[in-house]
Amino acid sequence: MEVLEFKLRGETAFFKIPEVNTYRYLTYSSIHKVAILGLLGSIVGLKGYRLDQEGEYPEFYERLHGLKCSVEIINPMDIKKKYQQFNNSVGYASKEKGNNLIITEQWLEKPCWIIRILVDSIPDEIPLVEYLLNKRTVYMPYLGKNDHFATIEDVNIVVMEPVEELKDKIIIKGIFEESMFSIKLEGRIRKFYKYTEYLPVGLDPILNQYITKPLTQTDGKLEWGSRTDLLEINLYKTEDDYYYFM
């Protein structure tokens, strides 16, 4: 199975948590699937959120929601965030005196990920592989907001094979849905890290609000304990490593 792989990084990033919308705007600690689809959609020229939107979803989500991707956070235990305060003084920004809205946002600092995409999950009419390999883009890709430019590098095609059976404990490189795996962490003997956060995995069709799930990244060994068919959960491997595609 061919997998499109690339490094994604930036000086800053902001993936807004919608539940917090007063005083300070907070960010998720990692890029999520909906933001990845938006970024990839911008590269091939798909439309984003619009007031005159046709259909249930924005075009990028309508066309790419079936895409299967793996997200590996680089240095997940060293995620740096910093509050930034700035003015929005356009006339329609707020009803504040002087029409000046003071905004405080929480930004990620120097975030970096390895993104992997199953080539077979990309719609045939979407030239995503060609655009990324040839460093082409229709719109400027950014990390959550157009203040945060994205850098895409080290683009290549790698080969993986689906995992049909697990006999030993494994380490998954990147984010995975822990509840689906019914895992047990083996960590009392040695130190390990574990990052877990509720992250968006899709959009609700009525209000286009995020559908979130608890996702985890760890270097602890995982034990397979579910009766679910492994082929149904998009677990793939190279010679040495395992990856979960959502």
C-alpha positions in Angstrom: 0.0 0.0 0.0 1.4 3.4 -1.0 1.5 6.1 1.6 2.1 9.8 1.0 4.3 11.1 3.8 5.5 14.7 4.6 6.7 16.8 7.4 4.4 19.7 8.4 5.7 22.5 10.6 5.4 26.2 11.3 6.6 29.0 13.5 3.2 29.2 15.2 -0.2 27.5 14.9 -3.7 28.1 16.2 -6.4 25.3 16.1 -9.3 27.0 18.0 -11.2 25.1 20.7 -14.8 26.3 19.9 -16.1 25.7 23.5 -14.0 28.7 24.8 -14.9 32.0 23.2 -14.6 34.7 25.8 -11.5 36.6 27.1 -9.1 34.1 25.7 -9.2 31.8 22.7 -7.5 28.4 23.4 -5.9 26.0 20.9 -5.8 22.3 20.6 -2.3 20.9 21.3 -2.1 19.3 17.9 -3.4 19.6 14.4 -6.5 17.4 13.9 -8.1 15.6 11.0 -10.5 18.4 10.0 -7.7 20.9 10.0 -5.5 18.5 7.9 -8.4 18.2 5.3 -8.7 22.0 5.2 -5.0 22.4 4.6 -4.9 19.7 1.9 -8.0 21.2 0.3 -6.3 24.6 0.1 -3.4 23.0 -1.7 -5.6 21.7 -4.5 -8.0 24.7 -4.6 -11.1 23.4 -2.7 -13.3 25.9 -1.0 -13.5 26.3 2.8 -16.1 27.7 5.1 -18.4 30.2 3.3 -21.6 32.0 4.0 -22.9 31.0 0.6 -21.9 27.4 1.1 -23.8 24.8 -0.9 -24.5 21.4 0.6 -24.1 20.1 4.1 -20.3 20.6 4.4 -17.6 22.9 3.1 -16.2 21.7 -0.2 -12.9 20.5 1.2 -14.7 18.3 3.7 -17.3 17.1 1.3 -14.6 15.9 -1.2 -11.9 14.7 1.3 -13.7 13.4 4.4 -13.0 9.8 3.3 -9.3 10.4 3.3 -7.3 8.2 5.8 -4.4 10.0 7.6 -1.9 9.3 10.3 -0.6 12.1 12.5 2.7 11.8 14.4 3.5 14.7 16.8 7.2 15.4 16.9 8.2 16.0 20.6 4.7 15.5 22.1 5.9 16.1 25.6 7.5 19.4 24.7 4.5 21.2 23.2 5.0 24.9 23.8 2.1 27.4 24.0 2.1 31.2 24.4 -0.6 33.8 24.7 -0.6 36.5 22.1 -2.6 39.7 22.4 -3.4 42.0 19.5 -6.0 44.5 18.3 -8.8 44.0 15.7 -9.8 47.5 14.8 -11.9 46.9 11.7 -15.3 48.7 12.0 -17.4 45.5 12.2 -15.1 43.7 14.7 -17.1 44.6 17.8 -19.2 47.1 19.6 -16.4 48.1 21.9 -15.7 51.8 22.3 -13.7 53.0 19.3 -14.5 49.7 17.4 -11.3 48.2 18.8 -11.5 44.5 19.9 -8.6 43.3 22.0 -8.0 39.6 21.2 -6.0 37.2 23.3 -5.1 33.9 21.6 -3.1 30.9 22.7 -0.7 29.9 20.0 1.4 26.8 19.5 5.1 27.6 19.1 7.2 25.8 16.5 4.9 22.8 16.1 5.9 19.9 13.9 4.2 16.8 12.7 4.8 13.9 10.3 1.6 13.4 8.2 0.9 10.2 6.4 -2.0 9.6 3.9 -3.1 6.4 2.4 -2.9 7.1 -1.4 -5.8 4.8 -2.2 -8.1 6.9 0.1 -7.5 10.1 -2.0 -10.3 10.6 -4.5 -9.1 9.9 -8.1 -10.0 13.4 -9.3 -8.0 15.1 -6.6 -4.4 15.7 -7.7 -3.0 15.8 -4.2 0.0 13.5 -4.7 1.1 15.4 -7.8 0.7 18.8 -6.1 2.7 17.8 -3.0 5.4 16.0 -4.8 5.9 18.9 -7.2 5.6 21.6 -4.5 2.5 23.2 -6.1 -0.4 24.9 -4.3 -3.5 26.8 -5.3 -4.0 28.6 -2.0 -1.4 29.3 0.7 -1.6 26.5 3.3 -1.8 27.5 6.9 -2.0 26.0 10.4 -5.5 26.7 11.6 -5.6 30.4 10.7 -4.1 32.5 7.9 -1.8 34.2 10.4 0.2 30.9 10.7 1.9 29.9 7.5 2.6 26.2 7.0 5.9 24.7 5.8 5.6 21.3 4.0 8.8 19.4 3.3 10.4 16.0 2.9 7.5 14.8 0.8 7.8 11.2 -0.4 6.0 7.9 -1.1 6.6 5.0 1.3 5.2 1.5 1.2 3.2 -0.1 4.1 1.2 -3.2 4.5 -2.0 -3.7 6.5 -1.7 -5.5 9.8 -3.8 -8.6 9.8 -2.6 -10.1 13.1 -0.9 -9.0 16.3 0.9 -11.5 18.4 3.2 -9.2 20.3 3.0 -5.9 22.1 3.6 -3.0 19.7 4.4 0.7 19.7 2.3 2.9 17.4 4.0 5.9 16.0 1.6 8.7 16.1 -2.0 9.4 17.4 -4.4 6.5 17.7 -7.9 5.9 19.2 -7.1 4.2 22.4 -10.6 3.0 23.2 -10.7 1.1 19.9 -7.6 -0.9 20.7 -8.6 -1.9 24.3 -4.9 -1.5 25.1 -2.9 -1.9 28.2 0.2 0.2 28.9 3.4 -1.5 30.1 5.2 1.2 31.9 5.9 0.4 35.6 9.3 -1.0 34.8 10.5 1.9 32.6 9.4 5.5 32.0 7.2 6.3 29.1 5.1 9.3 27.9 1.4 9.5 27.1 -0.3 12.4 25.4 -4.1 12.3 25.3 -6.6 14.9 24.1 -10.1 15.1 22.7 -9.5 16.1 19.1 -11.9 16.7 16.1 -12.2 13.7 13.8 -15.1 15.0 11.7 -17.9 17.5 11.2 -21.6 17.2 12.3 -23.8 17.6 9.2 -26.3 19.9 10.8 -24.2 22.7 12.3 -20.8 21.8 11.0 -19.6 21.5 14.5 -16.6 19.3 15.5 -17.1 15.6 16.3 -14.3 14.8 18.8 -12.8 11.6 20.2 -10.0 11.0 22.8 -6.8 10.3 20.8 -3.5 9.2 22.3 0.2 9.2 21.4 2.6 7.2 23.5 5.9 5.3 23.3 4.6 2.7 25.7 4.0 -0.8 24.4 0.4 -1.6 23.5 -1.4 -4.9 23.9 -4.1 -5.9 21.5 -7.2 -7.0 23.4 -10.2 -6.4 21.1 -12.1 -8.8 18.9 -12.6 -6.2 16.3 -11.2 -7.1 12.9 -7.8 -5.5 12.6 -8.4 -4.8 8.9 -11.3 -2.6 9.8 -9.3 -0.1 11.9 -6.7 0.9 9.4 -3.6 -0.2 11.2 -0.6 -0.4 8.9 3.1 -1.2 9.3 6.5 -0.8 7.7 9.3 -3.3 8.5 9.8 -1.8 12.0 7.0 0.6 12.8 3.2 0.6 13.2 0.8 3.4 12.2 -2.9 4.1 12.9 -4.9 5.9 10.1 -8.1 7.7 11.0 
